[in-house]
Each structure stands twice: as structure tokens, then as C-alpha cells.
């Protein structure tokens, strides 16, 4: 199932969950000094996808994309899903 790109198809809680994932990816990427383009290249995802994930809108992410991003950032995928 492809990611949903319309915020209206998600509940408020789901939107916040997706935004938190994006914020966490952005935080970890910046912490490692990696650009969005570098992350896109190392994951096989497009620059646009990385940009959408890190934006303030809710953008769905597949489990494979999450796994690729986590590996590129050298973290366990669960770390991206942990918001403390």
C-alpha cells in the first residue's frame, strides 16, 4: 500500500505520529551532518521523499523506507519511532 500524502486521510493522532517520525529523521540526519540529498542517495529514496518526510505535513512512510533510513543513519529502526 503506497503512503498517503493527504493529511485529511489521517486522524489528528496519526498526523502527529507521522510528523514526529519526520522530525526524528531530520534530527538524526542533522546530528550526523548529512544533507537530505546524501540521505536520499544512500537510501535509494528521492530527494523529494526525504523533504516530504521532514516537512511539517504528515507524510506516510513504508517500513522498507524506514529501515533504509535507519541503516543510513546507523540507528536501529525503533530509535526513529521513539519520541522521548
Secondary structure, DSSP 4 states (H G I P E B T S, - for coil): -PPP--GGGS-HHHHHHHHHHHHHHHHHHHHTT--HHHHHHHHT--HHHHHHHHSSS-----HHHHHHHHHHTTS-HHHHT---
